[in-house]
Amino acid sequence: MSDLDHRVGVREQNLVVRNLKLSNVTEESCDELVKEIDQLFGIDEVSYNIKEGEIHLAYDAVNINLDGIEEVIRKHGADVHDDWWTHTKEGYYKFVDQNVKDNAEHKPWSCHKVPPQSSRYNK
């Protein structure tokens, strides 16, 4: 895939896929919740499985993070499920998202190229 296969604000190299269980999601709030998250800049894909109670997210971790998405979830009266496994995944997702963002902004200290003044170029 290339960056052209994704929505505006989503680059392939920064794309992350997340699955989290949610609680307190009603059928009425589900559509509005998904619709609002879908309109956020940096979201590539969002869906909610009402039977499993799980939200599926694909987004650019440089342009949006899980905390921003969770604010929208809470705004609609829902929340991340309160169990050990979901909290573990959530913590790991946040760690990786921050790492992706930090690496995207990092300027390499060395390009590992031979300098143009090198004798290799003067032959």
Accessible surface in RSA format (square Angstrom, percent):
REM  Atomic radii and reference values for relative SASA: ProtOr
REM  Chains: A
REM  Algorithm: Lee & Richards
REM  Probe-radius: 1.40
REM  Slices: 20
REM RES _ NUM      All-atoms   Total-Side   Main-Chain    Non-polar    All polar
REM                ABS   REL    ABS   REL    ABS   REL    ABS   REL    ABS   REL
RES MET A   1   170.05  88.1  96.20  63.7  73.85 175.8  85.85  73.0  84.21 111.6
RES SER A   2    54.08  45.7  48.69  65.0   5.39  12.4  46.06  98.1   8.02  11.2
RES ASP A   3    62.76  44.0  52.13  51.9  10.63  25.1  24.90  58.6  37.86  37.8
RES LEU A   4   169.49  94.4 141.25 101.1  28.24  71.0 144.19 101.3  25.30  68.1
RES ASP A   5    84.90  59.5  53.30  53.0  31.61  74.7  15.85  37.3  69.05  68.9
RES HIS A   6    23.09  12.6   3.75   2.6  19.34  49.5   7.12   7.3  15.97  18.6
RES ARG A   7   103.41  43.4  91.62  46.7  11.79  28.1  48.45  66.2  54.96  33.3
RES VAL A   8   132.18  87.0 116.30 105.3  15.88  38.3 123.50 107.3   8.67  23.5
RES GLY A   9    18.56  22.9   0.00   N/A  18.56  22.9  10.21  28.0   8.35  18.7
RES VAL A  10     5.41   3.6   0.00   0.0   5.41  13.0   0.00   0.0   5.41  14.7
RES ARG A  11   120.03  50.4 120.03  61.2   0.00   0.0  40.06  54.7  79.97  48.5
RES GLU A  12    69.18  39.7  60.94  46.1   8.24  19.6  28.82  55.7  40.36  33.0
RES GLN A  13   126.58  70.8  89.33  65.3  37.25  88.7  41.82  89.0  84.76  64.3
RES ASN A  14    11.92   8.2  11.21  10.8   0.72   1.7   0.72   1.7  11.21  10.8
RES LEU A  15    47.25  26.3  24.16  17.3  23.10  58.1  24.16  17.0  23.10  62.2
RES VAL A  16    14.86   9.8  10.39   9.4   4.47  10.8  14.86  12.9   0.00   0.0
RES VAL A  17    76.49  50.3  60.51  54.8  15.98  38.5  60.51  52.6  15.98  43.3
RES ARG A  18    16.45   6.9  16.35   8.3   0.10   0.2   0.12   0.2  16.33   9.9
RES ASN A  19    49.67  34.3  49.66  48.0   0.01   0.0   5.52  13.3  44.15  42.7
RES LEU A  20     0.61   0.3   0.52   0.4   0.10   0.2   0.52   0.4   0.10   0.3
RES LYS A  21    79.77  38.9  79.02  48.5   0.75   1.8  52.54  47.3  27.24  29.0
RES LEU A  22    10.15   5.7   0.00   0.0  10.15  25.5   0.00   0.0  10.15  27.3
RES SER A  23    33.03  27.9  27.21  36.3   5.82  13.4  24.63  52.5   8.39  11.8
RES ASN A  24   110.24  76.0  82.61  79.8  27.63  66.5  24.48  58.9  85.76  82.9
RES VAL A  25    25.29  16.6   0.84   0.8  24.46  58.9   0.84   0.7  24.46  66.3
RES THR A  26    70.30  50.0  65.05  65.9   5.25  12.5  64.97  87.3   5.34   8.1
RES GLU A  27   130.24  74.8 117.27  88.7  12.98  30.9  33.74  65.3  96.50  78.8
RES GLU A  28   141.41  81.2 121.54  92.0  19.86  47.3  74.46 144.0  66.94  54.7
RES SER A  29    22.44  19.0  17.39  23.2   5.06  11.7  21.32  45.4   1.13   1.6
RES CYS A  30    14.93  11.3  14.93  16.7   0.00   0.0   1.74   4.4  13.19  14.2
RES ASP A  31   104.68  73.3  97.91  97.5   6.77  16.0  29.82  70.2  74.86  74.7
RES GLU A  32    95.13  54.6  94.75  71.7   0.38   0.9  33.99  65.7  61.14  49.9
RES LEU A  33     0.65   0.4   0.65   0.5   0.00   0.0   0.65   0.5   0.00   0.0
RES VAL A  34    33.07  21.8  33.07  29.9   0.00   0.0  33.07  28.7   0.00   0.0
RES LYS A  35   120.08  58.6 114.74  70.4   5.34  12.7  67.27  60.5  52.81  56.2
RES GLU A  36    45.17  25.9  42.63  32.3   2.53   6.0  24.11  46.6  21.06  17.2
RES ILE A  37     0.00   0.0   0.00   0.0   0.00   0.0   0.00   0.0   0.00   0.0
RES ASP A  38    46.08  32.3  41.30  41.1   4.78  11.3   4.36  10.3  41.72  41.6
RES GLN A  39   131.23  73.4  97.97  71.6  33.27  79.2  43.34  92.2  87.89  66.7
RES LEU A  40    51.89  28.9  44.37  31.7   7.52  18.9  46.73  32.8   5.16  13.9
RES PHE A  41   124.55  62.3 108.54  67.2  16.02  41.7 115.19  69.8   9.36  26.8
RES GLY A  42     0.85   1.1   0.00   N/A   0.85   1.1   0.00   0.0   0.85   1.9
RES ILE A  43     1.90   1.1   0.00   0.0   1.90   4.6   0.00   0.0   1.90   5.2
RES ASP A  44    26.75  18.7  17.39  17.3   9.36  22.1   0.27   0.6  26.48  26.4
RES GLU A  45    86.05  49.4  83.28  63.0   2.77   6.6  26.27  50.8  59.78  48.8
RES VAL A  46    18.00  11.8   0.71   0.6  17.29  41.7   0.71   0.6  17.29  46.9
RES SER A  47    53.22  45.0  50.64  67.6   2.57   5.9  38.69  82.4  14.53  20.4
RES TYR A  48    33.16  15.5   6.11   3.5  27.05  70.4   1.44   1.1  31.72  39.1
RES ASN A  49    71.26  49.1  63.36  61.2   7.90  19.0  23.90  57.5  47.37  45.8
RES ILE A  50    82.50  46.9  65.94  49.1  16.56  39.9  65.96  47.5  16.54  44.9
RES LYS A  51   191.74  93.5 152.91  93.8  38.83  92.5 103.91  93.5  87.83  93.6
RES GLU A  52   104.66  60.1  95.30  72.1   9.36  22.3  23.30  45.1  81.36  66.4
RES GLY A  53    14.53  17.9   0.00   N/A  14.53  17.9  13.98  38.4   0.55   1.2
RES GLU A  54    53.79  30.9  51.44  38.9   2.35   5.6   2.33   4.5  51.46  42.0
RES ILE A  55     0.07   0.0   0.06   0.0   0.01   0.0   0.06   0.0   0.01   0.0
RES HIS A  56    50.65  27.7  50.52  35.1   0.13   0.3  37.41  38.6  13.24  15.4
RES LEU A  57     0.43   0.2   0.43   0.3   0.00   0.0   0.43   0.3   0.00   0.0
RES ALA A  58     5.36   4.9   5.36   8.3   0.00   0.0   5.36   7.5   0.00   0.0
RES TYR A  59     0.00   0.0   0.00   0.0   0.00   0.0   0.00   0.0   0.00   0.0
RES ASP A  60     0.83   0.6   0.83   0.8   0.00   0.0   0.00   0.0   0.83   0.8
RES ALA A  61     1.28   1.2   0.00   0.0   1.28   2.9   0.00   0.0   1.28   3.4
RES VAL A  62    39.13  25.7  30.26  27.4   8.87  21.4  30.26  26.3   8.87  24.0
RES ASN A  63    64.67  44.6  33.88  32.7  30.80  74.2   6.07  14.6  58.60  56.6
RES ILE A  64    23.93  13.6  15.40  11.5   8.54  20.6  23.75  17.1   0.18   0.5
RES ASN A  65    67.56  46.6  66.07  63.9   1.49   3.6  15.49  37.3  52.07  50.3
RES LEU A  66     1.10   0.6   0.46   0.3   0.64   1.6   0.46   0.3   0.64   1.7
RES ASP A  67    68.83  48.2  67.26  66.9   1.57   3.7  24.27  57.1  44.56  44.4
RES GLY A  68    25.37  31.3   0.00   N/A  25.37  31.3  21.13  58.0   4.24   9.5
RES ILE A  69     0.00   0.0   0.00   0.0   0.00   0.0   0.00   0.0   0.00   0.0
RES GLU A  70     2.78   1.6   2.77   2.1   0.00   0.0   0.70   1.4   2.07   1.7
RES GLU A  71   119.57  68.6 111.61  84.4   7.95  18.9  37.98  73.5  81.59  66.6
RES VAL A  72    14.45   9.5  13.74  12.4   0.71   1.7  14.42  12.5   0.02   0.1
RES ILE A  73     1.48   0.8   1.48   1.1   0.00   0.0   1.48   1.1   0.00   0.0
RES ARG A  74   117.10  49.2 101.31  51.6  15.79  37.6  50.82  69.5  66.27  40.2
RES LYS A  75   144.31  70.4 105.82  64.9  38.48  91.6  83.89  75.5  60.42  64.4
RES HIS A  76    43.07  23.5  26.00  18.1  17.07  43.7  23.13  23.8  19.94  23.2
RES GLY A  77    52.30  64.5   0.00   N/A  52.30  64.5  37.06 101.7  15.24  34.1
RES ALA A  78     4.89   4.5   0.73   1.1   4.16   9.5   0.73   1.0   4.16  11.0
RES ASP A  79    55.15  38.6  55.14  54.9   0.01   0.0  11.79  27.8  43.36  43.2
RES VAL A  80    11.28   7.4   4.43   4.0   6.85  16.5   4.43   3.8   6.85  18.6
RES HIS A  81    64.81  35.4  64.81  45.0   0.00   0.0  41.06  42.3  23.74  27.6
RES ASP A  82   122.30  85.7  98.84  98.4  23.45  55.5  34.42  81.0  87.88  87.6
RES ASP A  83    52.52  36.8  43.98  43.8   8.54  20.2  31.48  74.1  21.04  21.0
RES TRP A  84   188.25  75.5 174.58  84.5  13.67  32.1 154.62  82.4  33.63  54.6
RES TRP A  85   140.49  56.4 139.33  67.4   1.16   2.7 124.57  66.4  15.93  25.8
RES THR A  86     3.56   2.5   3.56   3.6   0.00   0.0   0.15   0.2   3.40   5.1
RES HIS A  87    85.92  47.0  77.84  54.1   8.08  20.7  65.38  67.4  20.54  23.9
RES THR A  88    58.83  41.8  47.17  47.8  11.65  27.8  48.97  65.8   9.86  14.9
RES LYS A  89    38.32  18.7  36.51  22.4   1.81   4.3  17.49  15.7  20.83  22.2
RES GLU A  90    18.05  10.4  18.05  13.7   0.00   0.0   3.54   6.9  14.51  11.8
RES GLY A  91    40.05  49.4   0.00   N/A  40.05  49.4  33.26  91.3   6.79  15.2
RES TYR A  92   134.92  63.0 127.61  72.6   7.31  19.0  91.76  69.0  43.16  53.2
RES TYR A  93    26.22  12.2  26.22  14.9   0.00   0.0  11.35   8.5  14.87  18.3
RES LYS A  94    70.11  34.2  63.74  39.1   6.37  15.2  38.82  34.9  31.29  33.3
RES PHE A  95   137.21  68.6 128.91  79.8   8.30  21.6 135.81  82.3   1.40   4.0
RES VAL A  96    34.85  22.9  34.81  31.5   0.04   0.1  34.85  30.3   0.00   0.0
RES ASP A  97     4.44   3.1   3.56   3.5   0.88   2.1   3.75   8.8   0.69   0.7
RES GLN A  98    96.39  53.9  93.70  68.5   2.69   6.4  41.78  88.9  54.61  41.4
RES ASN A  99    69.14  47.7  66.28  64.0   2.86   6.9   8.58  20.6  60.56  58.5
RES VAL A 100    31.80  20.9  27.79  25.2   4.01   9.7  30.64  26.6   1.16   3.2
RES LYS A 101    76.29  37.2  76.29  46.8   0.00   0.0  27.98  25.2  48.31  51.5
RES ASP A 102    69.72  48.8  63.31  63.0   6.42  15.2  24.63  58.0  45.10  45.0
RES ASN A 103    99.51  68.6  83.93  81.1  15.57  37.5  24.14  58.1  75.37  72.8
RES ALA A 104    49.03  45.1  10.51  16.2  38.52  87.6  21.30  30.0  27.73  73.5
RES GLU A 105   105.58  60.6  84.97  64.3  20.60  49.1  43.77  84.7  61.81  50.5
RES HIS A 106   116.27  63.5  96.67  67.2  19.60  50.1  72.07  74.3  44.20  51.4
RES LYS A 107   165.12  80.6 153.81  94.4  11.31  26.9 105.16  94.6  59.97  63.9
RES PRO A 108   100.42  73.2  79.76  72.7  20.67  75.1  81.07  66.9  19.35 120.3
RES TRP A 109   218.20  87.6 181.51  87.9  36.69  86.1 162.31  86.5  55.89  90.7
RES SER A 110    35.13  29.7  21.87  29.2  13.26  30.6  12.38  26.4  22.75  31.9
RES CYS A 111    90.54  68.5  65.75  73.3  24.79  58.3  37.08  93.9  53.46  57.6
RES HIS A 112   157.86  86.3 116.99  81.3  40.88 104.6  87.75  90.4  70.11  81.6
RES LYS A 113   160.22  78.2 137.33  84.3  22.89  54.5  86.14  77.5  74.07  78.9
RES VAL A 114    51.56  33.9  41.63  37.7   9.93  23.9  43.61  37.9   7.95  21.6
RES PRO A 115    78.95  57.5  73.30  66.8   5.65  20.5  78.95  65.2   0.00   0.0
RES PRO A 116   103.16  75.2  91.99  83.9  11.17  40.6  93.16  76.9   9.99  62.1
RES GLN A 117   144.73  80.9 121.11  88.5  23.62  56.2  69.93 148.8  74.80  56.7
RES SER A 118    30.09  25.4  19.19  25.6  10.89  25.1  15.22  32.4  14.86  20.8
RES SER A 119    82.51  69.7  75.46 100.7   7.06  16.3  44.40  94.5  38.11  53.4
RES ARG A 120   161.43  67.8 147.10  75.0  14.32  34.1  47.75  65.3 113.68  68.9
RES TYR A 121   133.52  62.3 104.25  59.3  29.27  76.2  74.21  55.8  59.31  73.1
RES ASN A 122   115.63  79.7  79.10  76.4  36.54  88.0  32.67  78.6  82.96  80.2
RES LYS A 123   209.42 102.2 139.04  85.3  70.38 167.6 116.37 104.7  93.05  99.1
END  Absolute sums over single chains surface
CHAIN  1 A     8374.4       6870.9       1503.5       4506.7       3867.7
END  Absolute sums over all chains
TOTAL          8374.4       6870.9       1503.5       4506.7       3867.7
